[in-house]
Amino acid sequence: MPATVNPSALEGEGELGPPETLGPPMSVRPTEDYFELGNACHAFLAGDRLEDAPDARIAHAHAQVEAFGVGEHVIPEQLVQASTAFRTWVERRWPGATWRTEWPLAMVQPDGSVLRGYADLVLETPDGLVLLDHKCHGGSLEHVLVVARVHGAQLDAYRTVLTTATGRPVLARWIHLPFQGVCVEMLG
């Protein structure tokens, strides 16, 4: 048994609801390694704010793309558009929620290992919590929805940690697919 378990490494399929379109898909140039592309996208989404000046948001996107060396694969302005669509959708769906980005999660499991990770976004609402996880997979929406199902175990683990730590229910778990411009709910 490993001493530390990363929830992102857990695999176990989950059932997905129908995708909700947030905006147009991004023009992402294929790469052999989506890891750094995903890191750039996550870093931008974690720090982006709708209330910032448009030029500042675009500069932030450019900085993240350059920092992770993925400028030839993604257009920074499209990152800003994807973030705007996501944030607008979230604010419309859960108005007034408190946003917790890159929220650290840890819990000792029954076998003694420590489950440790970061939730991309947790919304605190009056009725409970909503978990949203960004997944930056390349390909068509149909392909990515098949791939997204394997994140069921990760979102289950996050739900367990959040419920245990806060005593509040996790009302919904969503996967945000910024490259495809959709969000999809993990059911169950």
Sequence and secondary structure as in RCSB ss.txt:
>XXXX:A:sequence
MPATVNPSALEGEGELGPPETLGPPMSVRPTEDYFELGNACHAFLAGDRLEDAPDARIAHAHAQVEAFGVGEHVI
PEQLVQASTAFRTWVERRWPGATWRTEWPLAMVQPDGSVLRGYADLVLETPDGLVLLDHKCHGGSLEHVLVVARV
HGAQLDAYRTVLTTATGRPVLARWIHLPFQGVCVEMLG
>XXXX:A:secstr
  SEE GGG  B  EE   EE S        S HHHHHHHHHHHHHH  TTS HHHHHHHHHHHHHHTT TTT  
HHHHHHHHHHHHHHHHHHSTT EEEEEEEEEEE TTS EEEEEEEEEEEETTEEEEEEE    S HHHHHHHHTT
BHHHHHHHHHHHHHHHS  EEEEEEEETTTTEEEEEE 
